[in-house]
């Protein structure tokens, strides 16, 4: 970049909104054209090495920086009809943020931290804990029971009124089926196009990160409290995001640290095409099946999400088959295949 172009670039960045994003860069409001680069601050300086190799890796890192400078915005629509939402986005597997559509849904006006504590404060549950918001292999730790079990009220206080900023907490994917009144108060929102297979509650401290991964079902994630940044990559970019080994417990997670990617280990990542946006309270985002996504909690957050059953043609895509060894190892592949078959028959004869 020439001196004049570089000066103009830096000048443009100084003119941007004063709200810093999670990487220390100052950017204009996301979801709009012109959002600035989120990842430049994450790059490590080049190690001392041969000039040709350093030039090649440096060029690749510049390419990745430009990739995030040009990150596409996600559509944001105001309370569309269910038919429009389904036809324009769900059928096309196209992500979208919907605003102004859940004001009459009870959790949107009832579920404050105080209400949640009053309802289920003494219930015990396992949580993720972290000092920096990074929960390495958290899903496997929760599965084998090494994460602590605490009262729900303490988790709520740790997240929403922390006494120690370095003490972070995560309530991960708690099924609402066993939460009585909360389950009854949170029926699937009208935009869920079929019977929800799963309904979960999530909570997390400011600064928490859910690393880049994809899900085996379509997902509607409702932001009830707080704000989150989300980065997405299309489902077709399986190779560009380097999924973990098919036998890994978290085989649907990317091997790439997208905030500080290593071009020498993951050269195809430079071809990935990110989308990014901010979720505000009262928003929900539709995340299509197999779309890669990473969340970062900008403010202590409360979410409810709905997953619904994949169609057979979706389940048999390469992204889904990559996950089958993990499901077979944990002995629930047969249940997934059966649910897919039943859903297919129901849709065909419904």
N, C-alpha and C positions, 0 to 999 in steps of 0.2 A: 504494500500500500504506500503510495507516494506521500510526501510530507503534507501537501495541500489536502489530499483526500483524507489522510489520517486526522488532520486538524478539523476538517469538516465533520468527520465521524464523531470525534470527541466532543465537538461543539454541540452536535445534535443530541448526544447523550446527556450533556449538561442541561439541555433545554427540556428534558423529559420530566414527567411527574415526579414529585418529591417523595412519593411512597416507594421505599426500596423493596425489591422482591427478595425471595429467600436466598438468593445467591449474592446479595450485596450490590447488585446493579440497580440503578434507578430506571424504571420502565413506565411507559404510559399504561393506562388501564388495559388489562388483557381482554381477550375476546374481540379486539378491534385491530384493524390493520395498523402496522407501524410499531407493534410491541417490540421492545428491545431485547438483546440477547440475554438469556437467563443463565448460560453455563460458562461464559468466558472466564469468570472468576475461579471456576473449579479446576482449570487445567494446571498440571504440574509443569515446571520448567523442564526443558530438555536436559537429559543427562549428557555428560561429556562423551562424545563418540565421534566416529568418522564423519567428515563433512557431508558426504553423499547421503549417508543414512539419516543424519540430522536434518538435512534439507528435505528429504522425502517425508519424514515423520512430521517435521514442522509444517510442511504443505498440507498434510492430511489433517493436522489439528486446526489449521486455518480453515480448511474445508468444513470441518465439524462445527467450528464457531459460526461460519456463515449459514450452516444448516439451521442452527437454532435462531439466528437473527431473522431467518425467513420462515420461522415456524408458522404454520397455518393456524388461523383462528377456527374455533368450533362454532357452529351455528348456535345462536341464542334466539329463542322464539318465546312469544308471550302467550301463554295459555291457549295453545292450538286445540282444535277439536281432536277427539280420540282418533277419528278416521284419518285426519291429516297427519297426525303423529305416526300412526301405523304405516300409512302408505309412503310418506316421504322419508321416514327414518328407519323404522323397524324392518320393513320388507327390504329395504336397500342396505341394511346393516351400516348405517351412517350415524355417527355420534351427534348428539344435540343436547344443549342445556335448555330446560324449560323453566320459565319464571311465571309467577303469579297464578299457579294452577293448583295449589294445595292449601289455600287458606281455610277451607272447610274440613280439612283432615285433622282429627283431634290431636295427634302428636304435635302438629305445627303450632298449636296455641296452648297445649296443656303441659308438655314435657319440658319443664324447667328443671335445673339441678335439684332444687328444693322439693319439687313434686316427686322426682324419681327416688330421692332418698326417703321421703315419707312413705312411698309405696313399697319399696323393696330394699331399703337401706341395710337391713340385717342379713340379707341373702349373701352367701359366700360364693365367690367365683375366682377362677384363675385369671391372672392378668399378666401382661408383659411389662417389664420394668427396664428402664434405660436411663443413662445419665446424659446421653446426647441425642436421643430421639431415633437412633438406629437400632432396629431389633433384628439382629443377625440370626437367621434360621429360627425365627420366633415360632412359626407354625409347628415345627418338629419339637421344639422345647415344650410347647403347650401340650402336644400329644403325649409326650413321655412323662409329663408331670413335674418338670424341674422348675417351672415358673411358680411364683408364690400364689397362695390362695388367701384372699382378704375379703372383708365385708364390702359390699357394693357402695355403701355410704363413704367409706374411706377412699375408694377408687374415684368416686365423683368429686370429692374434695381435692384429691391430689391433682386431678385434671383441671378443674374449673377454678379452684382457689388454692393454688400451690403455695405451701410455706417455703419451699426450696425450689428455685428455678432449675436446679440441676437434677431434680427428682422428677422423672417423667413416667407416665403410665399409659397403658393401652388396654382397653377392653376390646377383645378381638372376637368378632364373628360369633356373638352369643345368640343362639336360636331363641326367638321370642315365643316359640310354642310352649315353653315351660314357665312363662312369666305372667300367667293368669290375666289380670286386668290390662296390663300393657299389651298383651297379645290381642285382646278383644278390642282395644282402642286403636289398633293399627292395622285395619284390613288393607289388602292391596289397593293402592291408589288406582283410579279408573284407567290409567294409561298402561297398566300391566295387561298385555293382550291375551293372556291365558292364565290358568291356575298357576299360582306361584309355587315352585318346587321348594324354595327356601325363603325364609324371612329372618333377617338378622339385625341386631342392634350393635353399633360400634361407637366407641368414644376414644378420644386421644388428646394428649397434651400438645400445647403449642410446640412446634419444632419436630414433631413426629414425622417419620417417613415410612411409607409402604413402598418397597422397592418395585421396580418394573416387572410386571407379570401379566399373564392373560388368564381369563376364566373360561370354563367349559360351557357356560350358558350366557345368554343375554342378561343384562344387568341394568336395573334402574336403582340409582343410589340417591337418596333424598338427604339434603343438607338441612338439618333442623336448627343447629346452633353452630356458631363459629364460621370460619372461612377456610377453604382448602385450595391449593393449586394442584392442577392435574395436568400431566403430560401424557399424550397418547401417541401410539404408532399403529398404522394399519395392520390388520391381521395377516395380510399377504406378505409382510416383512418378517417372517419367521426366521429365515437365515440371517438377516441383517442384525437381529437382536440376540443371536446365539443362546438359545434356550439351554438350561442345564441338562445334564444327563437324564435320559428317560427313566432311569432307575432311582434318581434322586427324589427324596420326599417332596421337595419343592421344584419338581421338574418343569413346572409352568413359569418359573422365574427366569429372567434374563441373567446371563453371566456378566453382562456389561454394566459397569457403574456409569450410568449415563451422565452424571454430573462431572465425572473426570475419567472419560474413556481412554483406554490405552490403544492407540491405533496400531501398534505393532502386534498386539494379541488379537484385536478384533477389527481388521481392516474393512470388513463389509459394513460395519456400523456407519461409516461415513456416507453410505447410500440411503440410510433411513430417513424418513420424512416425518418429523414430529408435528403434532398439534398441541396446543396448550390453552388453558383457560383458568378462570377463578370461579369457584362455587361460593355463592353467597347464601345466607340463611333464607330458606324458603324456595331455593332452587332444587331441581333434580336433574341429574345427567343420565342419559341413556348411553351405556357402553356396550357396543355390539359384541357378540361372541367372538372370542379370540383376539380382540383388539388389545394390544399391549397398553398398560397404563401404570403410572406412578403417581401416588398422592403425597403431598407435603402439607401438613397442618399448619396454617398460618395463624390461626386462633383456635383455642380449645374447642373441640368439635363434638357434636352428637349427630350420628347418621343412622338411618334405617335403609336397608337395601333389600331388593327382591330379585331373585334369580328364577327363571322359568326354563322348562325342559327344552333341550336342543332337538331339532328335527333330525331324522336319520341321516339326511344328506350333510347336515352340519357336523354331526358326531363323527362321521367317517372322513372328515378332512384331515390333512396331515397334522395340523395343530392338535386335534383331538386324539389321533392315534399316538402321537408322541407321549400323551399322558396315560395311555392304557397300561403300560407296564407298572406304573406307580399304583394305579387302581387295582391291578391284579395282585400286586404284592401285598396290598392292604385289604384284599378280599372283599372288594365291593364293586368290581368291574361287572359282575353278572347282574347286580341290582341296577346299575346304570344302563346296561343294554336292555334289560326288561322294561324299565321306565320309558326308554326311548321308543321301544316297540309299542307299548300301551298308548303312549301319547300319539304316535303315528296312526294307530288304528282309530283312536278317538276322533282325531282331526279328520280322518277319511270318512268316517260314518256319522260325524256330528252334524 
